[in-house]
Amino acid sequence: MFRRNSVLAVLLGITAFALTGCMPHMTLDEMKAQMPQRPAELDRLNAFVGKWQGEAEGRFAMLDEPVKMTGTSEAKWDGDRWFVVSRGVMRMADFPETQGMELWTYDVGAKKYRSYFVDSMGMSGMSEARYDEKTNTWHMTSDSYGAWGKSRYTGTLKFTDPDTMEWSMTENMGLMKVMEMKGTSRRVK
């Protein structure tokens, strides 16, 4: 047993040495020249930057009446304008306010916008979005995990003017639709 492990360790060492020796050598200037350029698609996220106030109505499968919601958020560029960070607060009926944070960026390899989010109700998840320039509409899909398990959100967001966005989303748990929401958010001047 000891002999077999020794032989394996020597083979792994030789392999690691050989692979390390294959790494190209370069100067710091050559390394800087290979740094990726900021993709122009990130500039489209400028539309979301600023302070926002919103109101929405949610229809939940388990409730007879719709629920009113309000919220505020602020989105700012960060990371040398490689990503947008948004922090917000939502109020729904008599529930305690929910605080949340989201990070948006552009995935060059997948040619999609991506976001990552968490909130104080224990939900976390990832989204991907694409922008339809012809209709000025964002189409989004999110996979999240929260207090009631895994969910998938699908929705759209459309700017009716530079300071107003109308959005809608549907939440499904498996094949069951559990919520529909529609809202409007306005930039605060």
BAGUSE-835254 format. One record per residue (C-alpha): x, y, z; residue in one letter. Coordinates in nm, 4 decimals, always signed. Layout:
# BAGUSE-835254
{{X, Y, Z}, "a"}
...
//
This chain:
# BAGUSE-835254
{{+0.0000, +0.0000, +0.0000}, "m"}
{{+0.2791, +0.2420, +0.0974}, "f"}
{{+0.4723, +0.1602, -0.2205}, "r"}
{{+0.1698, +0.2206, -0.4447}, "r"}
{{+0.0988, +0.5586, -0.2789}, "n"}
{{+0.4666, +0.6557, -0.3150}, "s"}
{{+0.4644, +0.5736, -0.6860}, "v"}
{{+0.1413, +0.7732, -0.7295}, "l"}
{{+0.2898, +1.0732, -0.5452}, "a"}
{{+0.6035, +1.0668, -0.7650}, "v"}
{{+0.3938, +1.0465, -1.0843}, "l"}
{{+0.1752, +1.3377, -0.9710}, "l"}
{{+0.4872, +1.5407, -0.8882}, "g"}
{{+0.6407, +1.4757, -1.2314}, "i"}
{{+0.3121, +1.5682, -1.4023}, "t"}
{{+0.2788, +1.8914, -1.2010}, "a"}
{{+0.6408, +1.9838, -1.2790}, "f"}
{{+0.5905, +1.9153, -1.6509}, "a"}
{{+0.2693, +2.1191, -1.6667}, "l"}
{{+0.4248, +2.4092, -1.4783}, "t"}
{{+0.7184, +2.4040, -1.7152}, "g"}
{{+0.4746, +2.4417, -2.0088}, "c"}
{{+0.3387, +2.7726, -1.8796}, "m"}
{{+0.4554, +3.0557, -2.1087}, "p"}
{{+0.6817, +3.3159, -1.9520}, "h"}
{{+0.5907, +3.6808, -1.9963}, "m"}
{{+0.6596, +4.0260, -1.8639}, "t"}
{{+0.4155, +4.2322, -1.6585}, "l"}
{{+0.3492, +4.4495, -1.9642}, "d"}
{{+0.2657, +4.1416, -2.1732}, "e"}
{{+0.0360, +4.0205, -1.8948}, "m"}
{{-0.1388, +4.3637, -1.8803}, "k"}
{{-0.1878, +4.3550, -2.2579}, "a"}
{{-0.3848, +4.0304, -2.2220}, "q"}
{{-0.6299, +4.1753, -1.9693}, "m"}
{{-0.9835, +4.1729, -2.1109}, "p"}
{{-1.1380, +4.4936, -2.2380}, "q"}
{{-1.4601, +4.6116, -2.0761}, "r"}
{{-1.7467, +4.4950, -2.3022}, "p"}
{{-1.9623, +4.7717, -2.4515}, "a"}
{{-2.2734, +4.5698, -2.3543}, "e"}
{{-2.2169, +4.6747, -1.9928}, "l"}
{{-2.3163, +5.0311, -2.0856}, "d"}
{{-2.6754, +4.9114, -2.1324}, "r"}
{{-2.6895, +4.8665, -1.7518}, "l"}
{{-2.6702, +5.2482, -1.7188}, "n"}
{{-3.0494, +5.2425, -1.7546}, "a"}
{{-3.0785, +5.0830, -1.4087}, "f"}
{{-2.8356, +5.3115, -1.2233}, "v"}
{{-2.9989, +5.5554, -0.9824}, "g"}
{{-3.2550, +5.5702, -0.7029}, "k"}
{{-3.5923, +5.4070, -0.7640}, "w"}
{{-3.9354, +5.3878, -0.5969}, "q"}
{{-4.1783, +5.1191, -0.6947}, "g"}
{{-4.5172, +4.9724, -0.6308}, "e"}
{{-4.6526, +4.6350, -0.7296}, "a"}
{{-4.9378, +4.3939, -0.6849}, "e"}
{{-4.8822, +4.0252, -0.6240}, "g"}
{{-5.1308, +3.7441, -0.6688}, "r"}
{{-5.0382, +3.4364, -0.4679}, "f"}
{{-5.1903, +3.0928, -0.5343}, "a"}
{{-5.2582, +3.0398, -0.1642}, "m"}
{{-5.4320, +3.3771, -0.1032}, "l"}
{{-5.7745, +3.4948, -0.2162}, "d"}
{{-5.6843, +3.8638, -0.2437}, "e"}
{{-5.3949, +4.0388, -0.4178}, "p"}
{{-5.1182, +4.1837, -0.2013}, "v"}
{{-4.9853, +4.5383, -0.2452}, "k"}
{{-4.6097, +4.5964, -0.2278}, "m"}
{{-4.3870, +4.9040, -0.2242}, "t"}
{{-4.0132, +4.9416, -0.2358}, "g"}
{{-3.7106, +5.1592, -0.2842}, "t"}
{{-3.3712, +5.0772, -0.4281}, "s"}
{{-3.0474, +5.2344, -0.5397}, "e"}
{{-2.8184, +5.0939, -0.8073}, "a"}
{{-2.4571, +5.2073, -0.8522}, "k"}
{{-2.1642, +5.1149, -1.0715}, "w"}
{{-1.8804, +4.9368, -0.8909}, "d"}
{{-1.5669, +4.7411, -0.9786}, "g"}
{{-1.4354, +5.0010, -1.2252}, "d"}
{{-1.7754, +4.9880, -1.4050}, "r"}
{{-1.7663, +4.6112, -1.4599}, "w"}
{{-2.0781, +4.5486, -1.2471}, "f"}
{{-2.3784, +4.7269, -1.0965}, "v"}
{{-2.4704, +4.6750, -0.7317}, "v"}
{{-2.8265, +4.7414, -0.6230}, "s"}
{{-2.9531, +4.7534, -0.2659}, "r"}
{{-3.3214, +4.7770, -0.1880}, "g"}
{{-3.6006, +4.7496, +0.0653}, "v"}
{{-3.9449, +4.6008, -0.0052}, "m"}
{{-4.2596, +4.6225, +0.2053}, "r"}
{{-4.5428, +4.3735, +0.1577}, "m"}
{{-4.8706, +4.3958, +0.3537}, "a"}
{{-4.7989, +4.3577, +0.7288}, "d"}
{{-4.4740, +4.1624, +0.6853}, "f"}
{{-4.1461, +4.3049, +0.8151}, "p"}
{{-3.9537, +4.4934, +0.5461}, "e"}
{{-3.7247, +4.2817, +0.3306}, "t"}
{{-3.3756, +4.4034, +0.2482}, "q"}
{{-3.2038, +4.2777, -0.0626}, "g"}
{{-2.8909, +4.3129, -0.2698}, "m"}
{{-2.8267, +4.2303, -0.6355}, "e"}
{{-2.5188, +4.2378, -0.8582}, "l"}
{{-2.5526, +4.2713, -1.2389}, "w"}
{{-2.2853, +4.2155, -1.5034}, "t"}
{{-2.2410, +4.0940, -1.8598}, "y"}
{{-2.1078, +3.7448, -1.9382}, "d"}
{{-1.9061, +3.7854, -2.2590}, "v"}
{{-1.8693, +3.4112, -2.3174}, "g"}
{{-2.2424, +3.3378, -2.2905}, "a"}
{{-2.3484, +3.6731, -2.4430}, "k"}
{{-2.5997, +3.7209, -2.1593}, "k"}
{{-2.6510, +3.9539, -1.8693}, "y"}
{{-2.6261, +3.7814, -1.5324}, "r"}
{{-2.7287, +3.8794, -1.1831}, "s"}
{{-2.6843, +3.7325, -0.8387}, "y"}
{{-2.9176, +3.8233, -0.5514}, "f"}
{{-2.9828, +3.7676, -0.1815}, "v"}
{{-3.2401, +3.9016, +0.0615}, "d"}
{{-3.3255, +3.9065, +0.4305}, "s"}
{{-3.6033, +3.6469, +0.3849}, "m"}
{{-3.3366, +3.3849, +0.3177}, "g"}
{{-3.3693, +3.3854, -0.0617}, "m"}
{{-3.0689, +3.3690, -0.2901}, "s"}
{{-3.0410, +3.3049, -0.6579}, "g"}
{{-2.9042, +3.3751, -1.0026}, "m"}
{{-3.0663, +3.5302, -1.3078}, "s"}
{{-2.9861, +3.5616, -1.6702}, "e"}
{{-3.1325, +3.8214, -1.9014}, "a"}
{{-3.1293, +3.9263, -2.2596}, "r"}
{{-3.2238, +4.2595, -2.4052}, "y"}
{{-3.4524, +4.2873, -2.7089}, "d"}
{{-3.3590, +4.6150, -2.8749}, "e"}
{{-3.6582, +4.6118, -3.1137}, "k"}
{{-3.9104, +4.6149, -2.8282}, "t"}
{{-3.6889, +4.7833, -2.5626}, "n"}
{{-3.7667, +4.4876, -2.3354}, "t"}
{{-3.5551, +4.2800, -2.0987}, "w"}
{{-3.6461, +3.9097, -2.0725}, "h"}
{{-3.5285, +3.7436, -1.7513}, "m"}
{{-3.5199, +3.4012, -1.5910}, "t"}
{{-3.4133, +3.3413, -1.2297}, "s"}
{{-3.3495, +3.0289, -1.0292}, "d"}
{{-3.3666, +3.0832, -0.6554}, "s"}
{{-3.3805, +2.9031, -0.3268}, "y"}
{{-3.5773, +3.0360, -0.0299}, "g"}
{{-3.7777, +2.9404, +0.2754}, "a"}
{{-4.0257, +2.7351, +0.0707}, "w"}
{{-3.7704, +2.5644, -0.1529}, "g"}
{{-3.6584, +2.6070, -0.5127}, "k"}
{{-3.8345, +2.8493, -0.7463}, "s"}
{{-3.8061, +2.9666, -1.1030}, "r"}
{{-3.9039, +3.3201, -1.1935}, "y"}
{{-3.9663, +3.4375, -1.5487}, "t"}
{{-4.0463, +3.7932, -1.6381}, "g"}
{{-4.0078, +4.1006, -1.8502}, "t"}
{{-3.9049, +4.4579, -1.7828}, "l"}
{{-3.9710, +4.7446, -2.0203}, "k"}
{{-3.8669, +5.1086, -1.9968}, "f"}
{{-4.1648, +5.3210, -2.0984}, "t"}
{{-3.9359, +5.6244, -2.0673}, "d"}
{{-3.5825, +5.6630, -1.9264}, "p"}
{{-3.7180, +5.7111, -1.5720}, "d"}
{{-4.0014, +5.4542, -1.5678}, "t"}
{{-3.9905, +5.0777, -1.5906}, "m"}
{{-4.2880, +4.8444, -1.5984}, "e"}
{{-4.2229, +4.4852, -1.5069}, "w"}
{{-4.3991, +4.1564, -1.4513}, "s"}
{{-4.2905, +3.8169, -1.3260}, "m"}
{{-4.4265, +3.4731, -1.2544}, "t"}
{{-4.2921, +3.2327, -0.9906}, "e"}
{{-4.3183, +2.8577, -1.0368}, "n"}
{{-4.2247, +2.5796, -0.7975}, "m"}
{{-4.1899, +2.2832, -1.0264}, "g"}
{{-4.4987, +2.2812, -1.2484}, "l"}
{{-4.7111, +2.4819, -1.0038}, "m"}
{{-4.7509, +2.8575, -1.0510}, "k"}
{{-4.7404, +3.0130, -0.7028}, "v"}
{{-4.7252, +3.3858, -0.7763}, "m"}
{{-4.7725, +3.6547, -1.0392}, "e"}
{{-4.6518, +4.0094, -0.9850}, "m"}
{{-4.6778, +4.3336, -1.1842}, "k"}
{{-4.5255, +4.6640, -1.0919}, "g"}
{{-4.3935, +5.0019, -1.1917}, "t"}
{{-4.0718, +5.1626, -1.0730}, "s"}
{{-3.9852, +5.5298, -1.1156}, "r"}
{{-3.6483, +5.6982, -1.0893}, "r"}
{{-3.6329, +5.9413, -0.7969}, "v"}
{{-3.4882, +6.2784, -0.8985}, "k"}
//
